[in-house]
Amino acid sequence: MYTYSIRYRDGCGRWSVAYAQAASQPDAEAIATRRYGTFHSVSRIGLVS
């Protein structure tokens, strides 16, 4: 599992960052889509110990 940062626009149009744990980039993007609808980027930031 890895930790990913998700950059998305919140309801007010501001950029926000959230974090999710996922096994792969596509999994993290799927989580981002489910949670936020649209998102700007998903980046891996570290390994979950």
N, CA, C and O atoms as CSV, one atom per row, in Angstrom:
chain,resi,resn,atom,element,x,y,z
A,1,MET,N,N,0.844,-1.195,0.000
A,1,MET,CA,C,0.000,0.000,0.000
A,1,MET,C,C,0.879,1.245,0.000
A,1,MET,O,O,1.935,1.286,0.631
A,2,TYR,N,N,0.421,2.238,-0.713
A,2,TYR,CA,C,1.122,3.517,-0.793
A,2,TYR,C,C,0.175,4.626,-0.368
A,2,TYR,O,O,-1.045,4.472,-0.414
A,3,THR,N,N,0.748,5.737,0.043
A,3,THR,CA,C,-0.043,6.932,0.322
A,3,THR,C,C,0.043,7.839,-0.903
A,3,THR,O,O,1.125,8.089,-1.434
A,4,TYR,N,N,-1.109,8.324,-1.337
A,4,TYR,CA,C,-1.193,9.215,-2.495
A,4,TYR,C,C,-1.792,10.542,-2.068
A,4,TYR,O,O,-2.691,10.588,-1.229
A,5,SER,N,N,-1.291,11.614,-2.646
A,5,SER,CA,C,-1.928,12.913,-2.442
A,5,SER,C,C,-2.837,13.170,-3.637
A,5,SER,O,O,-2.468,12.914,-4.783
A,6,ILE,N,N,-4.017,13.675,-3.352
A,6,ILE,CA,C,-5.018,13.959,-4.384
A,6,ILE,C,C,-5.258,15.457,-4.394
A,6,ILE,O,O,-5.664,16.027,-3.381
A,7,ARG,N,N,-5.015,16.095,-5.516
A,7,ARG,CA,C,-5.249,17.533,-5.642
A,7,ARG,C,C,-6.548,17.737,-6.405
A,7,ARG,O,O,-6.721,17.218,-7.508
A,8,TYR,N,N,-7.454,18.490,-5.813
A,8,TYR,CA,C,-8.778,18.683,-6.417
A,8,TYR,C,C,-9.309,20.060,-6.052
A,8,TYR,O,O,-8.790,20.721,-5.152
A,9,ARG,N,N,-10.338,20.479,-6.755
A,9,ARG,CA,C,-11.000,21.746,-6.436
A,9,ARG,C,C,-12.166,21.468,-5.503
A,9,ARG,O,O,-12.985,20.588,-5.768
A,10,ASP,N,N,-12.241,22.220,-4.411
A,10,ASP,CA,C,-13.341,22.027,-3.466
A,10,ASP,C,C,-14.589,22.741,-3.972
A,10,ASP,O,O,-14.585,23.300,-5.068
A,11,GLY,N,N,-15.636,22.723,-3.192
A,11,GLY,CA,C,-16.909,23.309,-3.597
A,11,GLY,C,C,-16.846,24.797,-3.871
A,11,GLY,O,O,-17.683,25.324,-4.604
A,12,CYS,N,N,-15.862,25.492,-3.293
A,12,CYS,CA,C,-15.708,26.935,-3.497
A,12,CYS,C,C,-14.731,27.255,-4.619
A,12,CYS,O,O,-14.446,28.425,-4.877
A,13,GLY,N,N,-14.215,26.225,-5.291
A,13,GLY,CA,C,-13.291,26.454,-6.395
A,13,GLY,C,C,-11.837,26.586,-5.973
A,13,GLY,O,O,-10.975,26.852,-6.810
A,14,ARG,N,N,-11.550,26.404,-4.689
A,14,ARG,CA,C,-10.160,26.478,-4.218
A,14,ARG,C,C,-9.484,25.132,-4.398
A,14,ARG,O,O,-10.135,24.089,-4.345
A,15,TRP,N,N,-8.169,25.160,-4.612
A,15,TRP,CA,C,-7.416,23.912,-4.678
A,15,TRP,C,C,-7.285,23.338,-3.279
A,15,TRP,O,O,-6.971,24.066,-2.337
A,16,SER,N,N,-7.519,22.057,-3.134
A,16,SER,CA,C,-7.360,21.362,-1.866
A,16,SER,C,C,-6.579,20.082,-2.108
A,16,SER,O,O,-6.513,19.575,-3.228
A,17,VAL,N,N,-5.990,19.573,-1.041
A,17,VAL,CA,C,-5.245,18.315,-1.123
A,17,VAL,C,C,-5.805,17.350,-0.095
A,17,VAL,O,O,-6.028,17.716,1.059
A,18,ALA,N,N,-6.028,16.128,-0.516
A,18,ALA,CA,C,-6.466,15.062,0.379
A,18,ALA,C,C,-5.493,13.896,0.211
A,18,ALA,O,O,-4.677,13.879,-0.711
A,19,TYR,N,N,-5.593,12.936,1.104
A,19,TYR,CA,C,-4.688,11.789,1.059
A,19,TYR,C,C,-5.491,10.508,1.072
A,19,TYR,O,O,-6.556,10.430,1.686
A,20,ALA,N,N,-4.966,9.498,0.382
A,20,ALA,CA,C,-5.623,8.196,0.338
A,20,ALA,C,C,-4.563,7.111,0.303
A,20,ALA,O,O,-3.459,7.326,-0.198
A,21,GLN,N,N,-4.899,5.952,0.832
A,21,GLN,CA,C,-4.014,4.795,0.753
A,21,GLN,C,C,-4.551,3.861,-0.316
A,21,GLN,O,O,-5.738,3.537,-0.337
A,22,ALA,N,N,-3.662,3.432,-1.203
A,22,ALA,CA,C,-4.064,2.542,-2.292
A,22,ALA,C,C,-2.869,1.690,-2.707
A,22,ALA,O,O,-1.721,2.012,-2.401
A,23,ALA,N,N,-3.161,0.602,-3.407
A,23,ALA,CA,C,-2.115,-0.324,-3.838
A,23,ALA,C,C,-1.407,0.158,-5.097
A,23,ALA,O,O,-0.254,-0.203,-5.334
A,24,SER,N,N,-2.088,0.974,-5.913
A,24,SER,CA,C,-1.497,1.411,-7.180
A,24,SER,C,C,-2.083,2.764,-7.591
A,24,SER,O,O,-3.075,3.229,-7.029
A,25,GLN,N,N,-1.448,3.372,-8.573
A,25,GLN,CA,C,-1.917,4.664,-9.089
A,25,GLN,C,C,-3.354,4.583,-9.603
A,25,GLN,O,O,-4.165,5.440,-9.252
A,26,PRO,N,N,-3.705,3.577,-10.428
A,26,PRO,CA,C,-5.105,3.494,-10.892
A,26,PRO,C,C,-6.106,3.352,-9.737
A,26,PRO,O,O,-7.200,3.915,-9.787
A,27,ASP,N,N,-5.724,2.598,-8.697
A,27,ASP,CA,C,-6.613,2.472,-7.540
A,27,ASP,C,C,-6.806,3.825,-6.865
A,27,ASP,O,O,-7.922,4.179,-6.484
A,28,ALA,N,N,-5.723,4.578,-6.720
A,28,ALA,CA,C,-5.809,5.899,-6.090
A,28,ALA,C,C,-6.666,6.840,-6.927
A,28,ALA,O,O,-7.440,7.626,-6.380
A,29,GLU,N,N,-6.532,6.766,-8.255
A,29,GLU,CA,C,-7.353,7.609,-9.129
A,29,GLU,C,C,-8.824,7.229,-9.012
A,29,GLU,O,O,-9.693,8.100,-9.058
A,30,ALA,N,N,-9.113,5.938,-8.861
A,30,ALA,CA,C,-10.504,5.499,-8.685
A,30,ALA,C,C,-11.071,6.037,-7.372
A,30,ALA,O,O,-12.222,6.472,-7.320
A,31,ILE,N,N,-10.263,6.007,-6.313
A,31,ILE,CA,C,-10.693,6.562,-5.030
A,31,ILE,C,C,-10.965,8.054,-5.179
A,31,ILE,O,O,-11.973,8.557,-4.683
A,32,ALA,N,N,-10.069,8.760,-5.861
A,32,ALA,CA,C,-10.241,10.204,-6.068
A,32,ALA,C,C,-11.523,10.494,-6.833
A,32,ALA,O,O,-12.251,11.428,-6.497
A,33,THR,N,N,-11.804,9.699,-7.860
A,33,THR,CA,C,-13.014,9.898,-8.657
A,33,THR,C,C,-14.260,9.664,-7.812
A,33,THR,O,O,-15.223,10.426,-7.899
A,34,ARG,N,N,-14.247,8.616,-6.998
A,34,ARG,CA,C,-15.406,8.328,-6.139
A,34,ARG,C,C,-15.633,9.432,-5.117
A,34,ARG,O,O,-16.771,9.836,-4.877
A,35,ARG,N,N,-14.556,9.917,-4.518
A,35,ARG,CA,C,-14.693,10.909,-3.448
A,35,ARG,C,C,-14.990,12.307,-3.967
A,35,ARG,O,O,-15.815,13.021,-3.397
A,36,TYR,N,N,-14.318,12.704,-5.052
A,36,TYR,CA,C,-14.349,14.115,-5.467
A,36,TYR,C,C,-14.918,14.339,-6.858
A,36,TYR,O,O,-15.039,15.487,-7.285
A,37,GLY,N,N,-15.268,13.291,-7.571
A,37,GLY,CA,C,-15.814,13.458,-8.912
A,37,GLY,C,C,-14.701,13.722,-9.908
A,37,GLY,O,O,-14.277,12.822,-10.632
A,38,THR,N,N,-14.235,14.948,-9.940
A,38,THR,CA,C,-13.109,15.285,-10.807
A,38,THR,C,C,-11.938,15.691,-9.927
A,38,THR,O,O,-12.125,16.196,-8.821
A,39,PHE,N,N,-10.751,15.469,-10.419
A,39,PHE,CA,C,-9.563,15.833,-9.663
A,39,PHE,C,C,-8.488,16.300,-10.626
A,39,PHE,O,O,-8.564,16.033,-11.826
A,40,HIS,N,N,-7.488,16.997,-10.106
A,40,HIS,CA,C,-6.424,17.521,-10.951
A,40,HIS,C,C,-5.275,16.526,-11.078
A,40,HIS,O,O,-4.810,16.249,-12.184
A,41,SER,N,N,-4.817,15.987,-9.949
A,41,SER,CA,C,-3.692,15.063,-10.005
A,41,SER,C,C,-3.704,14.126,-8.815
A,41,SER,O,O,-4.269,14.425,-7.762
A,42,VAL,N,N,-3.064,12.984,-9.013
A,42,VAL,CA,C,-2.852,12.004,-7.942
A,42,VAL,C,C,-1.374,11.643,-7.968
A,42,VAL,O,O,-0.860,11.201,-8.996
A,43,SER,N,N,-0.693,11.827,-6.850
A,43,SER,CA,C,0.743,11.587,-6.786
A,43,SER,C,C,1.080,10.674,-5.620
A,43,SER,O,O,0.557,10.841,-4.518
A,44,ARG,N,N,1.956,9.709,-5.868
A,44,ARG,CA,C,2.391,8.825,-4.786
A,44,ARG,C,C,3.400,9.568,-3.930
A,44,ARG,O,O,4.340,10.168,-4.452
A,45,ILE,N,N,3.210,9.531,-2.610
A,45,ILE,CA,C,4.118,10.269,-1.732
A,45,ILE,C,C,4.893,9.371,-0.778
A,45,ILE,O,O,5.852,9.831,-0.159
A,46,GLY,N,N,4.509,8.109,-0.641
A,46,GLY,CA,C,5.269,7.259,0.253
A,46,GLY,C,C,4.659,5.900,0.458
A,46,GLY,O,O,3.503,5.653,0.116
A,47,LEU,N,N,5.455,5.027,1.021
A,47,LEU,CA,C,5.046,3.672,1.328
A,47,LEU,C,C,4.445,3.639,2.717
A,47,LEU,O,O,4.995,4.219,3.653
A,48,VAL,N,N,3.317,2.961,2.853
A,48,VAL,CA,C,2.683,2.826,4.169
A,48,VAL,C,C,3.421,1.719,4.915
A,48,VAL,O,O,3.558,0.603,4.415
A,49,SER,N,N,3.891,2.039,6.111
A,49,SER,CA,C,4.651,1.027,6.864
A,49,SER,C,C,3.732,0.148,7.691
A,49,SER,O,O,4.200,-0.754,8.385
